């Protein structure tokens, strides 16, 4: 086992899936990281169970490829009422940005994959059986007291501290940040089982006010049920084998299946009032807890690290001002709040308080399905808040294209030559800031001095062409859009976009303006705090 270092660039407290993902992202940028966790092994039981296309895309950025952990694609999510039958459905069939829209997975397997990948990054040290005791901050860094398994205490100095230490985060508590929201008063029994005959192929919510039951399929022949407990039912009673057999009787004979986990817990809807304080940052459950009704708990944590990881790397490598770190809270917190509100609304549909409210709520939802626009709003997931920022690290309003500054750049399949293996475009762009020319060389009209500054700041140039051979000369890497996702419907020919390493569109415009686009982007990255604060808030209603 390596000795604890006296200094590191980033300390990550907590090595669950969110903390491990962040360590991998920082490791891919070559950042020195110390990751600690009090637990010495991956928690063996399943907890989080759902990932969407955005989460899979962030895992792709961590180096996780398709098939490295098992998933089950979910074609739809159905909501049933004992009175109205199926009163709602969300269609999650098909791909988006190169990934399924919704999958279930086995969390211990994903965590094992993420931890194994840490060994690929020589600058990332992992120390298990180590806990954080306390920390202090000053203008130059963070001093963190760590205690090892034998009781020894060490102080490690870091440039930045990340709390990925869960809902009871010690980092958050020592920062004194309020964790506002609510805890639901109801207890829920969660049952994970294997070898269940005749499994369903989707997710269903049985919205009976007497006993609502979410039920879903998962990899490895698994299924999960969640049963809401009545006020008179105790934890001890509900966890008994005979109670489990009675509850699962409508689906399977418990003698024929393997019960993997039984647990009673309560749902929470809480968000810290800030996700950062000076040199300390919160990610995942340390920053927010989302009720499980829309499967966004772990997804939100992965969005956190996708946003924060590259910003820390750019600052530590001297490519950007530390002022950009303030945009982590500015960009992520509003979206988290919107997701928590949606999950809370969905919770009211799943577990109405009584027969009257169930009849009214489910009846209204059944009626709304008769209106095509409202039906599409729910069934095509348009009700889900877009991961698109109102304010943050991007410039102004967008131009005449489907690109949205402050929104995610679409991902498609591309290839470099006729017989080359197709790649997802994020894998082509890598960890860089990228100037992307759509059907045009982004360097064609570029001032040489601006080009040199861009490359020095970690920028690259990529040309994406429509499908088909091209013989036009170019100085940039050329890739062919074989999936037809990127052009011409998404971005017009002759257009250039500046994409951040997290694939957020930072700036865009015609190729003739590329020098200005790049200069503006570099200026925002390097501005002093007061100036940056003014420049970074000019987004207006870009994502409305």
Secondary structure, DSSP 8 states (H G I E B T S, - for coil): -----SEEEEEEE--SHHHHHHHHHHHHTT--EEEEES-SS---S----EEEHHHHHHHHHTT--TTSS-EEE--EEEEEETTTEEEEEEE--SEETTEESEEEE-HHHHHHHHHHHHTT-TTEEEEES-EEEEEEEETTEEEEEEE-TTS-EEEEEEEEEEE---TT-HHHHHHT--EEEEE-S--EEEEEEES-SS--SSEEEE--TTS-EEEEEETTTEEEEEEE--TT--HHHHTSHHHHHHHHTTT--GGGSEEEEEEEE--EEEEES-SEETTEEE-GGGTEE--GGGS-HHHHHHHHHHHHHHHHHHHHTTSS-GGGGHHHHHHHHHHHHHHHHHHHHHHHHHT-SSHHHHHHHHHHHHHHTTSHHHHHHHHTTTTS--S--SSSSS-S---SSS--TTSB----EEESSTTS--EEHHHHHTTSEEEEEESS-TTTT--HHHHHHHHHTTEEEEEEEESS------SSEEEEETTSSSTTTTS-TTEEEEE-TT-BEEEEEEGGGHHHHHHHHHHHHH--HHHHHHHTT--TTTT-
